[in-house]
Amino acid sequence: MNVRFLTLATPIVAIAELVACHVLLEGGSNGARCNGPSCSDTGDAGDASTTEGDAGNDDDATWKCLGGDRPEPKVAPSIAVRYEHHFVRVLDRKPWERLELRACDSFDEYCVQPLAGSATTTDTLGLAVVPLYRGFRGYLDISEPSSDGGLLPSLVVVGPVVDRDGPIPRVALYSAEDFRYALAALHAVAVYVDGSAPSGHLLFKALDCLRQPAADVVVRVNTLTADTFQYYTDADGVPSIAVEATTSAGTGGVLRLPIGRATLSMTKHDGTLIVETEVPIRAGTMTYVTLGPTP
């Protein structure tokens, strides 16, 4: 039975826990901030809800980077950069070790030709350094060599354009078992049990010009079908069918997308286009995307 409606009274701790804690990279900084109730236990970089968060309430400052003729970022593809990540599990935030990562071009949706020299493995702390180059546009293809941890195959889109060494964002990844639980809690259609055509899933976080969570923006996907389930979260990071645009959490998701490529567009409430990008969608795979203005 296909049930595609969210019951607000349903306990949905698992998925709320994930979408409530997305890391954002701060422009010009080597630090990272993690928003959400679970972030303080790792000392990631404090609470992003103070001074910078308050500045994000000023619409002029929030979207000052939009409009006008902005030059393309000047990048030198020959210059290598270090792109670091800290991978943890969604529910217990324990480090996810022995994950295999490789960097893939944004148009290579099945990573047939991974970036040379980009293959690496997370250590016992869940840390990995992926060597990229300035100007790289693409994603990280993440897999697990064994089924010990039960990782749900994952793609983490790298953005915006890489032009310098990156900080260490903490990325919470689903196991297949935890994702099945979250789907059941949402009363959404589970690709694992309904026998329908293969599909993939997507989680997004919207950012403004200040690299803060963007409220009151609309995210659209061009490949929605009758079985697709799209949602935004409320201010506490809890998925809600009553929300028609992002709240102060800036997060949402799209479940059961057709496999292939999907175009995501993010617009302001007045229809102004903020960003449009294409991402790969694979069967039984979660794609993690951060949306925001290109610097």
Beta strands, then each sheet from edge to edge (+ up, - down):
strand 1: 23-25
strand 2: 32-34
strand 3: 80-89
strand 4: 100-105
strand 5: 120-121
strand 6: 127-133
strand 7: 138-143
strand 8: 154-158
strand 9: 170-173
strand 10: 199-206
strand 11: 217-221
strand 12: 229-233
strand 13: 239-240
strand 14: 251-258
strand 15: 260-268
strand 16: 273-281
strand 17: 286-291
sheet 1: 1+ 2-
sheet 2: 6+ 3- 9-
sheet 3: 5+ 4- 7+ 8- 17- 10- 14+ 12- 13+
sheet 4: 11+ 15- 16+
end
